[in-house]
Amino acid sequence: MAKNRKRPGRTRTKRDNRREPMLLSKIDPQEINVREGEAKSLVCPDCRTWRRLIGDTKLVIREHCVSDKVTEGQKHVRCDGSNQVVQLDIPVEQWSEAMLAADSTATGRRSARQHYKPLPAPAKTVTKLAVPTAQTALAAYREHFKKCQSSGAPGRCTGNQRCAAGAKLAAAYEQRKVLDRERTRFDRSYTAAAAKNTAAEWAKHHEATADAKTALAKRSGTTVEEANNACRIRQAGTVSEFRGPLLPLAPKDTAAHEQRQAEPGKQYARKAPATSAA
């Protein structure tokens, strides 16, 4: 049994809707598709829906109804745009160029995408700060007391009374004041201890270097070291006044020296001669 195969649509009638043919040059490029390798289609001028174009030499809109959906008991109504003739009065290449130009124009008309930045979060109050200073807490307390006293609200801050927010600010100020006082005392004690340790360390090194037995050569202050550290040019042909004893050119005890030199020869002669292979 042969399988059904898809075939391109073709005009099965020579009749048309007796209207003037639609010219490709007069149709908006975005309302028709005549690309090669794709199904040709057109927006019907009556029902404004995409419809198939059929035919090879003569393109017409395929016969269709006004709406694809009808209520039960009613019949489909034929659209007056059916069998509308479309004439290709310009080459397809020229239509493609017009299509690209229209696409670029539409892209340029699109508004740029807007990016909305989130609003910054409101600043925290002084009572909610992690580590407020005594000065900031005192300034916030004074400002709150001034505004709260002049507001006239019930339970406001007065000379001997504080509202809930004022009491929190006052407590925060007292707490920070105690902490700052303790921090200042600790810094002073730490600085004094560090200075004392530094002075003791330097005194220890001074005592170690002042000892003549353990002092280094550069700190001993000897005449030889001072001469070596002095940077002066010596004239050619002169001899330094700091010179050691002359190097001996002959042994002090000649007999003992000759005996020591002859001892290795005697030891070698006493060794048994090696036997040669037969």
Buried (B, 14 or more C-beta within 10 A) or exposed (E): EEEEEEEEEEBEEEEBBEEEBBEBEEBEBEEBBBEEEEEBBBBBBBBEEEBBBBBEEBBBBBBBBBEEEEEEEEEEEEBBBBBBBBBBEEEEEEBBEBBEEEEEEEEEEEEEEEEEEEEEEEEEEBBEBEEBBBEBBBBBBEEBBEEBBEEEEEEBBEEEEBBEBBEBBBBBBBEBBEEEEEEEEEEEEEEEEEEEEEEEEEEEEEEEEEEEEEEEEEEEEEEEBEEEEEEEEEEEEEEEEEEEEEEEEEEEEEEEEEEEEEEEEEEEEEEEEEEEEE
